[in-house]
C-alpha cells in the first residue's frame, strides 16, 4: 500500500505541478499535464505577454523582478488562464513587481478563489471587475501601501472569507458594501467610523451584519462614539480582536460600545505602527 501511495504522489508531482524559470517573452505550458505552475523570472525580464497551453491551469504563483508584471502582461494572462482557482503575485522580499493598475480582464477569472497581491507597493487601485469574482474566498492586499480605495461594488463578493488590508497606509476608509460580506471569518485592517452611521463609509454598526467574524483587526476613526449605533456591532462570537484608536476615543468607551464577550480569548489595543505593519498572532 505504501508503494502505491508513493507512486501516486510522484505521479501527481510530475504531472500536476511544474516550476518554470523564464528568460524570454513567451511561456509554453504542457496543458495536457500541468495544472499548478510556479513561475520564476530573473531580474530585468518582463512577464511573458505570449502564453501557450495555459487554458487548463488551476494555480499560478509568480516570483518576479522589478516591474515584471506590466499591465499588458496581466491582460494577456487573464485572457489565457480563465480556469485559475489560485493566483499569487505577492512576494514579501519585493515591492515593485506589480504595475499601478490591474486590468478589467481580471473579471474573466470567474473560478478564482484565492487572490494574493501582498507587498505590491505600486498598486493604486483595484478594478470594479474584480467584484465579478463571485467564487472568491480570499483577497490578500497586505502591505499594498499605495492602494487608495477598495472597489465600491465589493459587497458582491458574497463568498469572501478572508480580507487582509494591513499595511495599506493610503487607504483611509472602507466602502459601505463590506457590510454585505456575510461570509467573512477573518478581517484584518478594517477601517470603521465610530461617530456616525455614514451612507458611504463602513461604520462600527455595520459589524452587526458580519456575524461569522472570528478574527477582527480594526482601526476606529472618529473622536466620539454613536453609542446607539455602535451597540449593533454584536461581537459576541469574535475570538480575536485588535483595536487601534485613531482619534481621541478612550479604550473603556470603545469596549463598552462594542461589548465583546467578557471571556474573549484575545483582546488587545495596538499602536499605529503595529496596525500598519504587524500581523496578528494567536
C-alpha positions as CSV (number, residue, x, y, z in Angstrom):
1,X,0.0,0.0,0.0
2,X,2.9,2.4,0.9
3,X,4.4,1.9,-2.6
4,X,1.1,2.6,-4.3
5,X,0.6,5.9,-2.4
6,X,4.2,6.9,-3.1
7,X,3.9,6.2,-6.8
8,X,0.6,8.1,-6.9
9,X,2.2,11.1,-5.1
10,X,5.1,11.1,-7.5
11,X,2.7,10.9,-10.5
12,X,0.9,14.0,-9.2
13,X,4.1,15.8,-8.6
14,X,5.4,15.1,-12.1
15,X,2.2,15.7,-14.0
16,X,0.2,18.3,-12.0
17,X,2.9,20.6,-10.7
18,X,5.6,22.5,-12.5
19,X,8.2,25.2,-11.9
20,X,9.5,27.2,-14.8
21,X,12.2,29.8,-15.0
22,X,11.5,32.4,-17.6
23,X,14.1,34.3,-19.7
24,X,12.0,35.2,-22.8
25,X,8.7,36.9,-23.7
26,X,6.9,33.6,-24.3
27,X,5.7,31.0,-21.9
28,X,4.8,27.5,-23.0
29,X,2.9,25.2,-20.6
30,X,2.2,21.5,-21.1
31,X,-1.6,22.0,-20.9
32,X,-2.3,18.3,-21.0
33,X,-0.4,17.7,-17.8
34,X,0.3,20.8,-15.7
35,X,-2.4,22.3,-13.5
36,X,-0.3,24.1,-10.9
37,X,2.5,26.3,-12.0
38,X,5.2,28.4,-10.2
39,X,6.9,30.9,-12.4
40,X,10.3,32.4,-11.6
41,X,11.6,35.3,-13.6
42,X,15.1,36.8,-13.4
43,X,15.7,40.5,-12.7
44,X,15.1,42.7,-15.8
45,X,12.9,40.2,-17.6
46,X,9.2,41.0,-18.0
47,X,6.5,38.5,-17.5
48,X,5.6,36.9,-20.8
49,X,3.0,38.6,-22.9
50,X,2.5,35.4,-25.0
51,X,1.3,32.2,-23.3
52,X,0.6,28.8,-24.8
53,X,-1.1,25.8,-23.2
54,X,-2.4,27.6,-20.1
55,X,-6.1,27.1,-20.7
56,X,-6.5,24.4,-18.0
57,X,-4.1,25.9,-15.5
58,X,-5.7,25.9,-11.9
59,X,-3.0,27.7,-9.9
60,X,-0.3,30.2,-10.8
61,X,2.3,31.6,-8.4
62,X,4.8,34.1,-9.6
63,X,8.2,35.3,-8.3
64,X,9.4,38.2,-10.5
65,X,11.8,41.1,-10.6
66,X,11.1,44.9,-10.7
67,X,8.3,45.9,-13.0
68,X,7.9,42.5,-14.5
69,X,4.1,42.3,-14.1
70,X,3.1,45.0,-16.6
71,X,-0.4,46.0,-17.5
72,X,-0.1,44.3,-20.9
73,X,1.3,41.1,-19.4
74,X,-1.6,40.9,-16.9
75,X,-4.1,41.5,-19.7
76,X,-2.6,38.6,-21.7
77,X,-2.5,36.4,-18.6
78,X,-6.2,37.0,-17.8
79,X,-7.1,36.1,-21.4
80,X,-5.2,32.8,-21.4
81,X,-5.8,31.5,-17.9
82,X,-9.5,31.7,-17.3
83,X,-9.8,28.5,-15.2
84,X,-7.5,29.7,-12.4
85,X,-8.5,29.0,-8.8
86,X,-5.4,30.4,-7.2
87,X,-3.4,33.4,-8.4
88,X,-0.5,34.8,-6.4
89,X,1.6,37.9,-7.3
90,X,2.7,38.6,-3.7
91,X,6.4,38.4,-2.8
92,X,7.4,39.8,0.6
93,X,11.0,40.5,-0.5
94,X,10.0,42.6,-3.5
95,X,7.6,45.6,-3.5
96,X,7.9,46.8,-7.1
97,X,6.9,43.8,-9.2
98,X,3.4,44.8,-10.0
99,X,2.0,47.7,-12.0
100,X,-0.2,50.5,-10.7
101,X,-3.5,49.1,-12.0
102,X,-4.9,45.7,-12.7
103,X,-6.8,45.2,-16.0
104,X,-10.6,44.9,-16.0
105,X,-9.9,41.4,-17.5
106,X,-9.5,40.1,-14.0
107,X,-13.3,39.8,-14.1
108,X,-12.9,36.9,-16.6
109,X,-11.4,34.6,-13.9
110,X,-14.8,33.6,-12.6
111,X,-13.4,30.4,-10.9
112,X,-10.8,32.3,-8.9
113,X,-10.9,31.6,-5.2
114,X,-7.6,32.9,-3.8
115,X,-6.0,36.2,-5.0
116,X,-2.7,37.2,-3.3
117,X,-1.3,40.6,-4.0
118,X,0.6,41.3,-0.8
119,X,3.6,43.8,-0.9
120,X,2.5,45.2,-4.2
121,X,3.6,48.8,-3.3
122,X,2.9,50.3,-6.8
123,X,-0.7,49.1,-6.9
124,X,-3.0,52.1,-6.5
125,X,-6.5,50.8,-7.4
126,X,-8.5,47.6,-8.0
127,X,-10.9,47.5,-10.9
128,X,-14.6,47.1,-10.3
129,X,-14.5,44.0,-12.4
130,X,-12.8,42.2,-9.5
131,X,-16.2,42.2,-7.9
132,X,-17.5,39.8,-10.6
133,X,-15.4,37.0,-9.0
134,X,-18.3,35.6,-7.0
135,X,-16.3,32.5,-6.0
136,X,-13.5,34.5,-4.4
137,X,-12.8,33.4,-0.9
138,X,-9.5,35.1,0.0
139,X,-8.2,38.6,-1.0
140,X,-4.8,39.4,0.4
141,X,-3.7,43.0,0.0
142,X,-1.2,43.0,2.8
143,X,1.2,46.0,2.6
144,X,-0.1,47.4,-0.7
145,X,1.0,50.8,0.7
146,X,-0.3,53.0,-2.2
147,X,-3.7,51.3,-2.5
148,X,-6.1,54.3,-2.2
149,X,-9.5,52.6,-2.1
150,X,-11.4,49.3,-2.3
151,X,-13.9,48.8,-5.1
152,X,-17.4,50.3,-4.5
153,X,-19.0,47.0,-5.5
154,X,-17.0,44.9,-3.1
155,X,-20.3,43.8,-1.5
156,X,-20.9,41.4,-4.4
157,X,-18.1,39.1,-3.2
158,X,-20.6,37.2,-1.1
159,X,-18.3,34.1,-0.6
160,X,-15.3,36.1,0.6
161,X,-14.0,34.7,3.9
162,X,-10.6,36.4,4.3
163,X,-9.8,40.0,3.6
164,X,-6.4,41.5,4.6
165,X,-5.5,45.2,4.2
166,X,-3.0,45.6,7.0
167,X,-0.2,48.0,5.8
168,X,-2.4,49.7,3.2
169,X,-1.4,53.1,4.6
170,X,-3.0,55.1,1.8
171,X,-6.4,53.5,2.5
172,X,-8.5,55.9,4.6
173,X,-11.9,54.2,4.6
174,X,-13.8,51.0,3.8
175,X,-16.8,51.2,1.5
176,X,-20.2,50.6,2.9
177,X,-20.6,47.5,0.8
178,X,-18.3,45.5,3.1
179,X,-21.3,45.0,5.4
180,X,-22.7,42.6,2.7
181,X,-19.7,40.2,3.0
182,X,-21.5,38.0,5.4
183,X,-19.2,35.0,4.8
184,X,-16.2,36.8,6.3
185,X,-14.4,34.9,9.0
186,X,-11.1,36.9,9.2
187,X,-10.9,40.6,8.5
188,X,-7.6,42.4,9.2
189,X,-7.1,46.1,8.5
190,X,-10.8,47.2,8.7
191,X,-11.4,50.9,9.0
192,X,-14.7,51.9,10.6
193,X,-16.3,55.1,11.7
194,X,-17.4,55.4,15.3
195,X,-19.0,58.8,15.3
196,X,-21.8,58.4,12.8
197,X,-23.6,55.9,10.5
198,X,-22.3,57.1,7.2
199,X,-24.1,56.2,3.9
200,X,-20.8,55.6,2.0
201,X,-18.2,54.6,4.7
202,X,-18.2,51.5,6.8
203,X,-19.1,52.2,10.4
204,X,-19.0,50.2,13.6
205,X,-22.7,49.4,13.5
206,X,-22.2,47.6,10.2
207,X,-20.2,44.9,12.0
208,X,-23.5,43.6,13.2
209,X,-24.1,42.1,9.7
210,X,-20.8,40.2,9.8
211,X,-22.0,37.5,12.2
212,X,-19.4,34.9,11.2
213,X,-16.3,37.0,12.0
214,X,-13.9,35.3,14.3
215,X,-10.8,37.4,13.8
216,X,-11.0,41.2,13.6
217,X,-8.2,43.7,13.2
218,X,-9.8,47.1,13.5
219,X,-9.0,50.8,13.1
220,X,-11.6,53.1,14.7
221,X,-12.0,56.5,13.1
222,X,-13.6,59.5,14.9
223,X,-13.4,61.5,18.1
224,X,-16.7,60.4,19.5
225,X,-18.9,57.3,19.6
226,X,-22.5,57.0,18.4
227,X,-23.3,54.6,21.2
228,X,-26.8,53.6,20.0
229,X,-25.4,52.7,16.5
230,X,-22.2,51.1,17.7
231,X,-24.0,48.6,20.0
232,X,-25.4,47.0,16.9
233,X,-21.9,45.6,16.2
234,X,-22.5,42.4,18.2
235,X,-19.0,41.0,18.5
236,X,-20.0,38.2,21.0
237,X,-18.6,35.4,18.8
238,X,-15.4,37.2,17.8
239,X,-12.4,35.2,19.2
240,X,-9.5,37.6,18.3
241,X,-9.9,41.4,18.4
242,X,-7.2,44.0,17.9
243,X,-8.2,47.7,18.0
244,X,-6.3,50.9,17.0
245,X,-7.9,54.1,18.1
246,X,-7.1,56.8,15.5
247,X,-9.0,59.6,17.3
248,X,-9.5,60.7,20.9
249,X,-11.9,57.9,21.9
250,X,-11.0,56.2,25.2
251,X,-10.4,52.5,25.4
252,X,-13.0,51.9,28.1
253,X,-15.6,53.7,26.0
254,X,-15.0,51.6,22.9
255,X,-15.1,48.4,24.8
256,X,-18.4,49.5,26.4
257,X,-19.8,50.3,22.9
258,X,-18.6,47.2,21.1
259,X,-19.4,44.9,24.1
260,X,-17.3,41.9,23.1
261,X,-17.7,38.6,25.0
262,X,-16.3,39.1,28.5
263,X,-14.2,36.0,28.1
264,X,-12.9,36.8,24.7
265,X,-9.6,34.8,24.3
266,X,-7.6,37.6,22.6
267,X,-8.2,41.3,23.0
268,X,-5.5,44.0,22.5
269,X,-5.2,47.6,21.8
270,X,-2.4,48.4,19.4
271,X,-0.3,51.4,18.1
272,X,-0.5,52.9,14.7
273,X,2.8,51.2,13.8
274,X,1.6,47.8,14.9
275,X,-1.6,48.3,13.0
276,X,0.2,49.2,9.8
277,X,2.9,46.6,9.9
278,X,2.3,43.6,12.1
279,X,0.2,40.5,11.5
280,X,-1.8,39.3,14.5
281,X,-0.6,36.2,16.2
282,X,-3.0,34.0,18.0
